[in-house]
Amino acid sequence: MDVLLVDPLVPEALAWLQERYQVAYQPELADDPAGLRQAVADTRAIVVPPHVIISAEFLEHAPLLQMVARMQISSDNTDLEACSRRGVRVLQARSATVRSNAEYLLYGLLMLYRRGMVSALLGRKLGQVRMGRELAGSTVGLLGMAPVAHTLAPMLRCLGVRVLGYDPAVHHAAELWGKLGVEPVPYDELLSRSDAISLQMVYASRFKGWINERLLNHCKPGQLWVGVSRSALFDPEALALALCDGRIDACLLDGANPAFAAAGSPLHGVPNLHLTPRLGSHTREAKLRASWYLARRIHETLSPEEARREPGGSDFAALDSTGFPESGDPPQAATPSQWASLAMHDRD
C-alpha cells in the first residue's frame, strides 16, 4: 500500500491520488494504535488526524514510510527529531486554515461585542439582554503576528477598528507592521489600551504559562479575548482570576486542550469562558485547500521525478495559498467540480 488515509481528503483529491497510487482509507485506525501499527508496515505515506501520535516507537513499525501528513497543525503529537533521523518528511497544511481561522476570530469578536446575542437567540426579552457595542471605533490588540493575524488585520481595519500588535518574535521596526497597518506596541500597552485581544501567537515550550497574572494585570477592565493559539500559553489560575474579577469580561478560545477547563482546573465552571472544539479550521474551503495541498505534496514525495516532469507544476496553485486566486473568486469558483464533490461528501 502506498498511501494510508486515516484522515479523509475531499473526494476528488482522493480520486486523483488513487489514479497514481494504491490508497487505503481506514479512519477507524485513528483510535486503534495496534491496528495502525500493523497497517503502516508497508505504507509509504500516511495522513493522520491531530490526536494520532507519531513517535520513534511508531516509526519502528513503518520501515517504508516517507511522509507523515496532517490536515491541521499538530506538532505536539509528532516526534520531529525521530522523523528527521529516519528521513521521514513531516507535512502539515499550515496555510489552508489561515483564512478560516481569521474569520473565526472576527466572528468571535463580533459575537462577544454583542454580548446579548445568545440571550436573544434563547428568546429572552430585550430588558434581559445586555447592551452591545460596535467594532467600529474600538481598539483591538493582536497578540502574536502569526499568518492568521496577517489576514485578520485588514478585515478589522475595513470595519473601522484601530489595530495594535505585539509579538515577542517580531521587532517593532519590522516592515510587517506598516504593511498590515498595525501599530506595534509593548505587551503592557497592548493590554491596557485594547478593548479586545485576539490571540494567534505561535507556541513554543518557553512560552508555556506566559499569559500569567503579571501580564493580565495590564488588562483594560472589561476586556474581551478571542484566540486560536495553544491553551498552554495561559496560566489557568491567572486566567480564571481575570475572568472572575472583571479584567476580562469574556473569553472565547478555539481548540483548547481537553484538560484546560476540566474538573479540577481553576477554569472549570467559569461561566464567561467559552471553548470550541477547533471550529476555526473546520470549513469546507479549508478542507478543500488542505486536501489538494496534501495530495500534491504526497505525489511530489513518492514520485519526485514524475512530479517534476508534469507541465506547469502544481495544477492546484490557486488553492496552495492563504488567499483567493488573483481573480478574486473564492476557491469553489476556481474549481467548481471539486466544490460540488465536497458538498456531496458532507451530506453523506
VENKABEL-V705503 format. One line per field, one symbol per residue. ss: DSSP state (a for helix, b for strand, c for the rest). burial: 1 if it has 16 or more other C-alpha atoms within 10 Angstrom, else 0. A space follows every 10 residues. Layout:
ss = ???
burial = ???
This chain:
ss = ccbbbccccc aaaaaaaacc ccbbbcaaaa acaaaaaaaa aaccbbbccc cccbcaaaaa ccccccbbbb ccccaaabca aaaaaaccbb bbccaaaaaa aaaaaaaaaa aaacccaaaa accccaaacc ccccccccbb bbbcccaaaa aaaaaaaacc cbbbbbcccc ccccaaaaaa ccbbccaaaa aaaccbbbbc ccccaaaccc bcaaaacccc ccbbbbbccc aaabcaaaaa aaaacccbbb bbbbcccccc cccccccccc ccbbbbcccc cccaaaaaaa aaaaaaaaaa aacaaaaaac cccccccccc cccccccccc aaaacaaaaa aaaaaaac
burial = 0111111111 1111001000 0011001011 0000011011 1111111111 0111010110 1101111111 1110000111 0110000111 1111111111 1111110111 0111111000 0000000010 0000100111 1111111111 1111011000 1111111001 0100001001 1111101011 1111111111 1100000010 1110010111 1111111111 1111110111 1111001111 1111110001 1000011000 0010100001 1001111111 1111111110 0100001000 0001000111 1111100000 1101000110 01000000
